[in-house]
Amino acid sequence: MTTGLIPATILTGFLGSGKTTLLKRVLGEAHGHKIAVIENEFGEENIDNDILVADTQEQIVQMSNGCVCCTIREDLRTTLSDLAARRRKGELDFERVVIETTGLADPGPVAQTFFMDDEIAESYLLDSILTLVDAKHAEQQLDTRQEARRQVGFADQIFISKTDLVAPEQVDALVHRLKHMNPRAPMRKVHFGEVPISEVFDLRGFNLNAKLDVDPEFLTGDGHGHAHDHDHEHGEHCDHPHHHHHDDDVKSFVFRADKPFHAAKLEDFLGAIVQVYGPKMLRYKGVLHMKGSDRKVIFQGVHQLMGSDLGPKWAPGEKKESKMVFIGIDLPRDILQQGLEQCLV
């Protein structure tokens, strides 16, 4: 029996984006990982038809390659604690969990389960949220469905599928749009779910570590927009970072400062912001330079849940600065900007 927490990955993405293809690969391939897949997808794309002949009583099926597949009967919490208990008793053997959310789901509450519930937090570690985006239908889905935009905002990693079905400039425009919504998630084009398993797991998107990947291109210029040095499909809309073609409600806001933060002021301000805007705040993360501390402070959150941790010491000669990114729905940029500035020493 291995000790330590079971890493969990949340797989989200709009209907038809290729989640099932990716999962079938995970479940069917001889990759040497023992994975428990929890399905929460009720639709014609259900995995069962193809590779599972499930005994309806049990709803947990062992695959030939050591993976386990299980359909959520009650709620996620019960399913997770049941799986962990059976693993402790030696009835099931798995090393990690992948949760597939339904195409219309908000991954927020799923992510919160791992932080709010002590029993779950003692068994599992939420590793990351992966979002699949279908290049062919993304434009329309992002235009019409807030759930699709939220899924992009939540992501730690974005996989863009079906890029072979659309023109390269359409893919570029999509990538550009996604970066405005979520500058902290790396993006990768994938073909029919052929993603190396190493790029799906152990991404540590929720670990409070000092790695804050904000796309460097995103931070050039005025600090909150792209440097527009290349021609765009929708040229006339792109004369200014904020007037680009799609004014999505899911936006990111990046804050940087050289002056240190005053700890008590910052805590009060962030606490107040989360109280008011929590439901609209999808993900936020930062590496902070605090007055009186020789160590970085790392903070992050999902909706109303916020946590912070002491990071490594600032290296000799390293520029001490704070860098924060907030991703949310119609977040009040000026309130955040002014409020954070007032917390600086």
N, C-alpha and C positions, 0 to 999 in steps of 0.2 A: 504493500500500500504506500503510495507516495504521499508525502506530507505536502503542506503548502496549499495555496488557493488554486481553485480550478479557473483557468482563464475563460472568459465568455466574450463572444463577439456578436454584435447585433447586425443582422443583414437586412437592409431596407432598400426600397427602390420601387418605382412605380410599376403597375401591372405590365407584364410583357418586357420588362427591362433585362430579363435574363437571370433573375435570382434562382429560379428553379434549375436552369441549365448549370449554373455555378454549383448549386447544392448537389445535383446529381453527380457532378464530377467529384466533389468532395466525398460523397458517400460511396461512389463506385470505384474510385481509383485506389490502387495499391500504393499509398503514400506513406504508410507506416505510422500515421497519426491515428489515435483512437478518439473519434469525435462523436459527441452526442448532438444530434440536430433536433432542435425543438421547432416544430412547425406550427405556425399560427396563421396559416394562409388557407382560407376556404374559398376555393374557386376551381375552375375547370383545369387549372394548371397543377392540381395537387400531385405531389410526388407519388403518392400511393399507387396510382394506376400503373405507373411504369415499373417501379422497382420494388414496390412493397406489396406483399399480399398480407395485409395486417390482420391479426386476430383481433377483432374489435374489442374483446374483453380487455386485452392487455394494453394495446396501443403503444407498446414499446417493441421495436423490432431490432434484432441484432443482424448486422450485415456480415457478409462473408469476410470483408476486410477489417472487421473489428469495430466498425462504426455502429452507432446505435441511433435509431430514429424514433421520434416520439411525437405524438400530436397533443397539443394542449387540450386537456379536458376541462379543467376548472380554470384557475387563473395561473399566471406565470409563476407566481410565488410558490404555490403548492407544487407545481410540476418541478421547479428547481429544487425545492427542499426534498421532495420524494426521490429525485435522481441522486442527490448528494447522499441521502440516507442509504440508498441501495448500493451506492459505490462504497460507502464505509463498511457495509456488511459483506462486501465482496461479491454481491449478486451481479453488479454491472461493472464493466471495466471501461473507463473512458478518461481521456486526459484533458479534454476541453469541450466547451459547449458553443454551438452556434444557434442563435435564435433568429428565425426568419419571421419578420413582422408582416402583417398583411399589407398589400400595396397601398392601402389608404391610411395606414397608421401613422401616428405621430410617435417617433421613437422615444420622445421625452419620458413618458411614464415608464416605459420598459427600462430605460437607463436608470431612472430614479429608484426602481425596485432594488438595485444593487447597492444603493447608498442608504436607503431609508430603513431597510429591514435588517435588523441585527443578525438574524439567523442566516440570511442569504449572504450578508457581508462577511460572515465568518467562514463561509465555504467557497465563495466565488470572488473573482477579481474581474471587474469589467475591463476588457482590453480595449475595444474600439467599436465605433459604429461605422459600418461600410455602407455606402450608398451607390446603387447601380443606376445609371442614367442611360436611357435609350436614345441614342443620337437622332434616330429617325423621328421619334415622337416627342422629344423633350421640349421643343419650342412650344408646341401647343399645350403640353401638360403643364409646363411652368407658367404659361400665360393664364391658364384657366383654373389650375388647382393649387390652392395654398398648401395642401399636404405635400405636394411634390416639392414646393419651394422650401418647406420646413425640413424635409428630408435632406435636402442639399445643405441647409444651414447646420444641421446636426452632425454632418459627416466628419470623420477623422481621415477618411480616404474615399475618394470618388473614383469609381470605375465607369468609363463611358463605353457602352456596348453599341454594336451595329454601326460603327463608323464607316464600315465598308459600303453601307447602303446610301450614304449621303456625300455630297461634294465636300472636298477638303475645306473650302472657305466657310461652309456651314458648320463644320466641326470647330473651326477656329472661333467663329462667332459664339458658339455654344460655350467653349472653354472660357472665353473672355467674360461671358455673362455669369458663368458659375463662379469665376474668381472674384467678381464683385460681391457675390452673395456670401462666399466662403473662401477667404484668402488663406486659411490655415490648413486646408485639406489638400494633400498632393493629389493630382489627377493622372489617370492612366487609361489609355485606350485599350480595350480588351476585345478579344475575338471569341465569340461563342463560349464565354466562360473559361477560356484558356488562360487562367491566371496562375502563375506559380504559387503554390501553397504558402511559400515563405512570404509572399507579399500580402497574404490575407490574414495571417495570424501574427501575434506578438508585436503589434504595432504600438502598443502602449499609449494609445491616445488619451487615456484617462489617468495615466500615471502622472503624479505631480513631479515632473522632471523639468529640467531647465530648457529642454528643447522646444522652442516655440517657433514652429515653421511658418513664417509669414512670407509669402512669395516676395523675393527681393524686388521684382519688377513692380509689384503692387505698391511698394513703399517709396518708389522714386518720386521726384516731383514734389507735389504739395503735401505728401505724407498721407493722403487718403484717396489716391486715384491712380490709374495707370498712366504711364508715360505713353502718350499716343504718338509714336513715331511711325507707325505703319498704317497703311490704308485700310479702311474698313469697308465692308459691304455697305453699311449705312453711314457713310462718310459724314453727311451733314449733321447727323445726330451726335457725332463724336467730337465736336469741337471743344467740349469741356467734359471732364470726367463724370460730372453728375448729370449730364444731359444725354447719356447714351440711350439707345433705342428703347431698352426695356427698363422701366423704372420699377423693379421688383420690390415688393414689400419686405422681403428678407434681404437685409443689408448687413454689411460688416462695417465696423468703425474701429480704426486703429489709433491708439493714443501712445505717444512716446514722450519722455521727458528726461532731461539730464539731471535736474534737481531732484534730491531725494524726497520721498513721501514721508509725511508725518503719520506714524502708525495709527494713532487713535482717530485722527480725522478721517483717514482713508477707510478705516473699518466702519465708522459711523456712516460715511457717505455711501459706501457699497451696500451696507446693510439696508439703508433707506431705499436705494435704487432697486434692490432685489425685492423688497416688500412691494413696491409700487409696480415695477415692470416685469417682475419674475416670470409670469406666464408668457410674456412676449420675448423673453431672453432665452435663446436656444442654447448657445454655448458661449462661454467666455473664458479667457485664459490670460495669464500674464506672468512676466518675470519682472520683479520689482526691486528697485533700489530704495532701501529704507534707511531713514536717519538712524545713526547709532548702531547699525548692524554691518558686520563685515561679510555677511552671507546674503546671497540672493534669496528673495522670498518668492515662492511660486504659488500662484493661486489659480483656481479654476472653478467653473460651476456649470450646472445644467438647471435651467428654470430657477426655482427659488433655493436650490441647494448649492451652497458655496463652501469651498474648503481651501485651506492654505497650508503651506509646509515650508520649512527652512530648506533651502537648496544648498548647493556648494558655495564655497567662499569665492568672492570675486578674485580672479587671478591677478597677479601683479601686472600692472600696466594695462589691464582690461578696462575699457571705457565703462564706467558705471552709469547705466541708464535704465529707465523703466520702459517696458514695451508691453502693451496690452491689446488684445483684440476682443471685440464684442460682436457677436452675431445674433441678430434678432429681428423681430418683425416691427417695422416702423419705430426703431429706437430713437429717442430724442437726442440726436448727436450733440446739439449745443448744450443741453443740460449736462450730459456726460462730460463734455469737454471742459465747461466752466467748473463743474463740481470737482473734477479730478485736479484741475489746475489749482483750485483753492486748497487742496489737501497737500500741495507741495510745500516744502519748508521755505 
